[in-house]
Amino acid sequence: MTRVELKGITKRFNTTEVIKGVDLLIERGEFFTLLGPSGCGKSTLLNIVAGLEEPTTGSIYFDDRDVTALSPPKRDVAMVFQTYALYPHMSVFENIAFPLRVRKEGQDTVEREVRRVAALVGLERHLSKRPSQLSGGERQRVALARAIVRRPRVFLMDEPLSNLDARLRIIMRTELKRLHRELAITTIYVTHDQEEAMSLSDRVAVFHAGTIQQCAPAMELYRRPANLFVARFIGSPPMNIVEAKVLSQRPAVIDMCGMTIELPATVVAEEGVLAGIRPEDVELSTRAAPAMAEAVVDVAEPVGVYQLLEIVYNGLRLMVRTEMEDIRAGDRVYFRPIAERIHLFNPVTERRL
């Protein structure tokens, strides 16, 4: 297992700086994800770790060895791409065997290792087929097997599941998690899919505009977002962000469109704040109750075992998640944000208070 460290990494294309001073430490055997929207620089950073791109400034270390100037083969990493990158004229067996052939391994070793890895990813019955005869999920398994058979120091995966349909993505997520547990190889994974990142990762770095906004375990990102970008990006549907007026700083009391909410004693509010409320952190009732405000349901979206409701209160629109099934557009409901779960943000710095 290998520890990967990035120190002061920047990358500039002509006058455009796409990576802006990244420092990261990825522990041995960790499944680490770079998560962010398209164009934020996460794939460029992965290519720098792989040696496919050179950093403008900064250094990359594998354990205590500086690998910044090393070519990709000398770094001993294996990449899995979004497009699979399989050889169409070769069988599945030969696609998996290719890295071993390049290393000039003996035929006995090739046979043994290919069949071992094929069994690991469930491809034993497909070894004689060509990639064109396989489904998308099976092709992605071949790409994974080809990476695994090398026994690399580090796995690098760039959006490897994005070409699969929703059902296959879930299946392959489970397979990736199982494989990582069995192989214990340091893995750096790039995705724009927050659900993928949160289900797979030991830690996640949320990337935006070439910088790391927050780096933490998945549930910490969800429960304690460092800033507005992370708060809005993590969670589906995203967090409601509402302008609030501070009535009292200690104890913290805020006014949100006419609704007065007293926050926990540990919270200290500033003069002007933005209140963040996750859709599932709203109490909802079809009957009037103390401390609850009346609202009208504008949109109701059934989503399996729960509903997403857009409710309107004093011109404020809130997205609410509920398990109540009998609520329809046009109904009157009563709601109250759960005070202990409200997040406050500085509207200027956008940092969480």
N, C-alpha and C positions, 0 to 999 in steps of 0.2 A: 504493500500500500504506500501511496505517495502523497506527501503534503505539497500543495500548490500555493505559491505566494506571488501576488502581483504587487509591485511597488511603483507608485507614481506613473502609471501607464497613461500616456496620451497618444492620440492618433489624429493626424491632420491630413486631409486630402485637399491639396492646393491651399486655399485660404479657409477651408471649412474644418473646424475642429469637431470631430465626431465622438472622441473619447476624451474626457476632461479630468485627468488626474485621478485614476482609480487605484485604490489600495484594497486588496482582498487577501484573506488567508483562508484557504479551503483545507480542512483537516483530512488526515489519512482515512480512507474508506468512506468519506462523506458523500452523500448524494446532494449536490449543491445546484440550485437553479438560478439562472439569470432570467428574470421575468420583466417584460415591458412591452409597450406597444410597438408596432412596426416602425422601423426607422429610428429607433432610440439608440442604436449602437451595440446592442447585445451580441449580434452575430459577428460583428467586426471584432469585438473583444474575444470571442471564442476562437476566431481565426488567428488572432495574435497569440493566444495560448498554444494553438496547434502549430504555429510557425508558418502559416499560410500568408500572414501579413506581418510586417515589421512595425513595432511601435515607434512613434516619433520620438518619444522619451520614455524612460522607465525600464524596469527589469522584471524578468519572470524567473522564478526559482522552483525547481522540483526538489523537494527536501532542501538541502543546503547548496545545491548545485545551480549555478546561473546558466539557464538554457536559452537566454535571449538570442544569442547568435547561432544557435544550432538549427539545422534543417529539420523539417518534420520527421523524417525517418529516424534521426538520431535522438529525437525527444521520446520516442517509443510511446506514441499516443495512437488511439484508434478513433476514427470519426464515423458517426452515423448521420447521414444527411436526410433531409426531407424527401429528396427524389430517389432514394434507395441506391442509385449509382451501381446497378448490377450489370454484368456483362451479358447481353441478350443471347449471344451465340454459345454460351457455356451452360452446362447443367448446373443445378443447385449444388451438387457435390463440388464441381470445379470452382464455382463462385466462392464457396466457403473455403476451399483449399488454396485459393490464390495467394494469400499472404504466406502460407507455408511453402508454396512452390517458389516464391520470390526468395525466401530464405534458404532454398535448396535443401529442405528437409527430405529425409528418405521416405520411400513409398509406404513403408509400414507405419511410420509416424503420422504421415498424412492421413492414411486410412483410419488409424485409431483416433486421432484428434477430431477429424471431421465428423465421424460417427458419434463421438462423445458429445460434441457441441450440438449436433443435430438433434440428439435425444434431449438435450437440455432445453431446446426451444421448440420441440415437438415437430421436427421436420423429417423424421426417419423415413416416412413413406414417400417423400417428395424428392429424394436425392437425385433421381435420374431425370427429373423434369427440367424444362427450360423456364426462365422467369415469366415468359408470356403465358404459360399454362397455370400460373399461380394467381391467387387473389391478392388484393392489396395488403392484407394482413400477413399473408404468407411471404410476400416479397420483403416486407419489413422484418420478418423473422430471419430471412436469409441475410439481410444487411447486418442485423444484430449478431448472427452467428459468425459472419466473416470478421466482425470486430472482436468478438470473444475469443476466437481461435488463435488470435495473435498473442493472447495473454499480455495486453499492454499495461503500462504503468498507470495510464489515465484514460478513461472513456470521455469523449467529447461528443455530445449529441445536439444537433441543430434542428429543432422543430421536427423530430422524427415521426410524429404521429399526425401531423397536420393534414396529410392527404387521405387519411382514413375516415370512414363514416363514424357517426357518434357511437354506435354499438361497438365497433372494432377498437375505437380509441380507448373505451373503458376496459375492454379485454386486454389490450396491449399495455395499458397502465399497470394492471395487475401483474402481467408477465414481467414488466420491467422491475417492479418492486421486488418480486420473487427472485429474479436474477441478481439484482443488486445485493439482496440478503445472502444469497448463496456464494457469489463471487467476491464480495467485499472490496471491489475496485473503486478507487476514487472516481466519481462521475461528475462532470460539469454539463448541465443540461440547459438548453435555451428554448424558451417558449413565450408566446404571448397569451397563453391560455392559463388563467389564474387557477382554475379548478385542477388542471393537470399539475401545476407547480405545487399547490397545497397538498395534493394527495400523495405525491411522490417524494417530496424533498425533506431532508433533515433541516436545511436552512434555505432561505430564499433571499436574493438580492433584487429589490425592485429598482429597475433601471429606467431613467427618463432623461432625454436630451443629453446623453453622454455622461451622466453622473448617477451614482448610487443614492437613491432617496432613503432607503432603509434596508438593513440586512439583519434578518432575524428568523427564528423558527416560524412556520406558517401561521400558527394560531396567535402568536404575538403580533404579527402584521395585522391580523384581523381584529384583535382585541385592543391593541394599543398602536394604531397607525401614527407614524412620526409627523406626518403633515397631510395637507389636503389632498395632494396627488395620490398618496398611498391609500388614504381613506376612500377616495372615489374609485380607485383602480381595483382594490381588493374588495370582493363581495359582489354577489349577483342576486338580485338587482343591487345597484350601487347605493351607498349611504345617502340619505337625505341630508342636504346642507341648507341650513336656515339661518337668516340673519336674526340675531337676538339682542335685546337691550338688557344691560345689567342693572338690576334694581338695587342689589346689595352685593358687595365684594366678599364680605365675611360675616355671616354665612353667605354663600353664593346663591343669589336668587336672580333668575332671568325672566324676561318677558318675551314670549315667542308668539307674535301676532295676536296679542291679547290674552294668551294663556300664561299664567304665572307658575313657574316651576322652581322649587327649592332643591338645590343640588346637595350631594353628600358633604359633610363637614370638612372633608379633606380637600375639597375643590376651592381654589381661589380664582375668581373671575376678574378679568380686566374690564376696562370701560366699555369696549365694543367687542363683540365676539361673534363667531359663527358657530352654531350648534350642529353637531353631526348626530344623526339618529338612524340606526340601521332599521330596515323594514320589519325585522322580527322583534325589535325592541320597543314595540308599541302595543300597549294593552288595548283590546278592542271589545266592544260589547254592542248588542242590538238594543239594550235597555239603558236608560239614563242611570247614572251612578255618580256619587260624590267625586269631585275633582276631575271628572271627565268632561271633555268638550264635545259639542255636537258637530258632526260633519256629514257631508253628502258623498256617496260613492259615485265617482264619475266613470271609472272603468273597472271591470272585474275580469280577471284572467285566471281561469282554472288551470292549475299546473299539477296534475296528478293528485297527491295527497294534501296539497295546500292550494290556496288562492293568493294571487297578487291583486291588491286593490289600490287604486289611486283615489284618495279621498281629498275633498276640498273643504278647507276651514278658513274663513276670513280672507279669502284670496290665496291662501297657502295650499300648495299641492304636496301631499305626502304619499310615498309608496309604502304600503303596509302588507306584511305577510301574515296570513292567518290560516288556521285549519278549519275554520267555520265554512261550511259548504253552501249554506242557504242565503248568502248575501249576493245581491244583484245590483247592477248599475241603477242609480236613482234612489236606492235605499238610504235611509238615515241611520247613521251609526254613532257611537260614542267612543272616544279614544283618549288615551293619556300616554305620552312617552314615559318610559321607565327611567326615572331620574338617575339611578345609579349607573345607567349604561349610556348616558349622553356624553358625547365627546365635545370639547370646546377647542376652537382654533383661533389663533390671532389672524384677523382678516388681512393684515399687511404682510407679515412674514409667512403666513400660512402654516406655521408650526403649531403642533398640538400643545395645549397648555397643561 
